Amino acid sequence: KEGKTMKSGNTNGILQNSVARAALATAAILLIPLAAMLLTDDFNWGLFDFVVTGALLFAAGLTYQLFTKRSGNTIYRAAVAIAIATAAFLFFANLAVGIIGSEDELANVMYLGVIAVAILGTVLARFQPRGMARAMFATALAQAATIAIALVFGMQHYPGSSVIEIFAVNGFFLMGWVVAGLLFRWA
């Protein structure tokens, strides 16, 4: 009976299936840092690191499942995957080590604004490909603005930062937003 319920479009069954897939993917990915901890002394995560990373991975996986559950368009699904991966990695990198200076540097709060632009744009676009493309391009502009802000306010002089690092790290994330936007446009 349960198989028939899920096939009939039962929202509860779809959500349970999505949660299970996201949980399994999260557990599988978390085996990597666990194995690294067991194999080397150079990698040392605490319980908090696993919990935060697990929550981020689970949220990203579940978001992907829910956004793409009815889309048969492979390009749209790839665009969603790239957008979510870019946002998750930006959040994780910012939380773990910081993008400008250390993770404790107040300037890193502006990257939450970049993610907020992506979320707001997605909501306004109602998940439609054209609107999503515009949202991703707007997010890329927000990411580019972080470079300008960092350089105008001399953040390249913070310990652990340089002009090259600011351009390279932000450029990496900027390209993720642009690629997602181009894929949404193509979808």
C-alpha positions as CSV (number, residue, x, y, z in Angstrom):
1,K,0.0,0.0,0.0
2,E,2.8,2.4,0.8
3,G,4.3,2.2,-2.7
4,K,0.9,3.0,-4.2
5,T,0.5,6.0,-1.9
6,M,3.8,7.5,-3.0
7,K,3.0,6.9,-6.6
8,S,-0.4,8.6,-6.3
9,G,1.3,11.9,-5.4
10,N,0.8,11.9,-1.7
11,T,2.7,14.9,-0.4
12,N,3.5,13.2,2.9
13,G,5.1,10.2,1.0
14,I,7.1,12.5,-1.2
15,L,8.4,14.5,1.8
16,Q,9.3,11.3,3.6
17,N,11.1,10.0,0.6
18,S,13.0,13.4,0.2
19,V,14.0,13.5,3.9
20,A,15.3,9.9,3.7
21,R,17.4,10.6,0.6
22,A,18.8,13.8,2.1
23,A,19.6,12.0,5.3
24,L,21.3,9.1,3.6
25,A,23.4,11.5,1.4
26,T,24.3,13.6,4.5
27,A,25.4,10.5,6.4
28,A,27.5,9.2,3.4
29,I,29.2,12.6,3.0
30,L,30.0,12.9,6.7
31,L,31.8,9.5,6.5
32,I,34.6,11.4,4.6
33,P,35.7,13.7,7.5
34,L,35.1,10.8,9.9
35,A,37.5,8.6,7.9
36,A,40.0,11.5,7.7
37,M,39.9,11.8,11.5
38,L,40.6,8.1,11.9
39,L,43.4,8.0,9.3
40,T,45.3,11.2,10.2
41,D,46.0,13.4,13.2
42,D,45.9,16.5,11.1
43,F,42.1,16.4,10.8
44,N,40.3,17.0,14.0
45,W,36.6,17.7,14.1
46,G,34.5,17.9,17.2
47,L,30.8,17.0,17.6
48,F,29.8,20.6,16.9
49,D,31.6,20.5,13.5
50,F,29.7,17.3,12.5
51,V,26.4,18.6,13.7
52,V,26.7,22.0,11.9
53,T,28.1,20.4,8.7
54,G,25.4,17.7,8.9
55,A,22.6,20.2,9.3
56,L,24.0,22.3,6.4
57,L,24.3,19.2,4.1
58,F,20.9,17.9,5.1
59,A,19.2,21.3,4.4
60,A,21.0,21.6,1.1
61,G,20.0,18.1,0.0
62,L,16.4,18.4,1.2
63,T,16.1,21.8,-0.6
64,Y,17.4,20.3,-3.8
65,Q,14.9,17.4,-3.5
66,L,12.0,19.7,-2.9
67,F,12.9,22.2,-5.6
68,T,13.4,19.5,-8.3
69,K,10.8,16.8,-7.4
70,R,8.5,17.8,-10.2
71,S,11.0,19.0,-12.7
72,G,12.0,16.6,-15.5
73,N,14.3,19.2,-17.0
74,T,17.9,18.0,-16.4
75,I,19.3,21.5,-17.1
76,Y,17.0,23.1,-14.5
77,R,18.0,20.4,-12.0
78,A,21.7,21.1,-12.7
79,A,21.1,24.8,-12.2
80,V,19.4,24.2,-8.9
81,A,22.2,21.9,-7.8
82,I,24.9,24.5,-8.7
83,A,22.9,27.3,-7.0
84,I,22.4,25.3,-3.8
85,A,26.0,24.1,-3.7
86,T,27.3,27.6,-4.2
87,A,25.1,28.9,-1.4
88,A,26.0,26.1,0.9
89,F,29.7,26.2,0.3
90,L,29.7,30.0,0.7
91,F,27.9,29.7,4.0
92,F,30.2,26.8,5.1
93,A,33.4,28.5,4.1
94,N,32.4,31.7,5.8
95,L,31.5,29.9,9.0
96,A,34.5,27.6,9.0
97,V,37.4,29.9,8.1
98,G,36.0,33.2,7.0
99,I,36.4,34.7,3.5
100,I,37.9,38.0,4.7
101,G,40.3,37.5,7.5
102,S,39.2,34.9,10.0
103,E,35.8,33.5,10.6
104,D,35.4,36.0,13.5
105,E,35.9,39.0,11.2
106,L,32.7,41.1,11.2
107,A,33.1,41.9,7.5
108,N,32.1,38.3,6.7
109,V,28.5,39.1,7.6
110,M,28.1,40.7,4.2
111,Y,28.2,37.2,2.7
112,L,25.0,36.4,4.4
113,G,23.6,39.3,2.4
114,V,24.7,37.5,-0.8
115,I,22.8,34.4,0.2
116,A,19.8,36.5,1.2
117,V,19.8,38.0,-2.4
118,A,19.7,34.5,-3.8
119,I,16.9,33.4,-1.4
120,L,14.8,36.5,-2.0
121,G,15.3,36.3,-5.8
122,T,14.3,32.7,-5.8
123,V,11.1,33.5,-3.9
124,L,10.3,36.4,-6.2
125,A,11.0,34.2,-9.2
126,R,8.6,31.6,-8.0
127,F,11.1,29.0,-9.1
128,Q,10.5,29.8,-12.8
129,P,13.6,29.4,-14.9
130,R,13.7,33.0,-16.3
131,G,13.2,34.6,-13.0
132,M,15.7,32.2,-11.4
133,A,18.2,33.3,-14.0
134,R,17.7,36.9,-13.1
135,A,18.0,36.0,-9.4
136,M,21.3,34.2,-9.9
137,F,22.7,37.1,-12.0
138,A,21.6,39.5,-9.2
139,T,23.3,37.3,-6.7
140,A,26.5,37.3,-8.8
141,L,26.4,41.1,-8.7
142,A,26.0,41.0,-5.0
143,Q,29.0,38.7,-4.8
144,A,31.0,41.1,-7.0
145,A,29.9,44.0,-4.7
146,T,31.7,42.2,-1.8
147,I,34.9,42.5,-3.7
148,A,34.5,46.2,-4.2
149,I,33.4,46.7,-0.6
150,A,36.4,44.7,0.7
151,L,38.9,46.7,-1.4
152,V,37.3,50.1,-0.8
153,F,37.5,49.6,3.0
154,G,41.0,48.1,2.9
155,M,40.0,44.6,4.0
156,Q,42.8,43.2,1.9
157,H,45.1,44.3,4.8
158,Y,43.3,42.1,7.4
159,P,45.4,39.2,8.6
160,G,44.8,36.3,6.3
161,S,43.6,38.4,3.4
162,S,45.1,39.9,0.3
163,V,43.8,41.4,-2.9
164,I,44.5,38.1,-4.8
165,E,42.7,36.0,-2.2
166,I,39.7,38.4,-2.2
167,F,39.4,38.2,-5.9
168,A,40.0,34.5,-6.2
169,V,37.7,33.3,-3.5
170,N,34.9,35.7,-4.4
171,G,35.5,35.0,-8.1
172,F,35.0,31.3,-7.4
173,F,31.6,31.9,-5.8
174,L,30.7,34.5,-8.4
175,M,31.2,32.0,-11.2
176,G,28.9,29.5,-9.4
177,W,26.1,32.1,-9.5
178,V,26.8,33.0,-13.1
179,V,26.9,29.3,-14.2
180,A,23.6,28.6,-12.3
181,G,22.1,31.7,-14.0
182,L,23.2,30.6,-17.5
183,L,21.8,27.1,-16.9
184,F,18.4,28.6,-15.7
185,R,18.3,30.8,-18.7
186,W,19.0,27.7,-20.9
187,A,16.3,25.7,-19.1
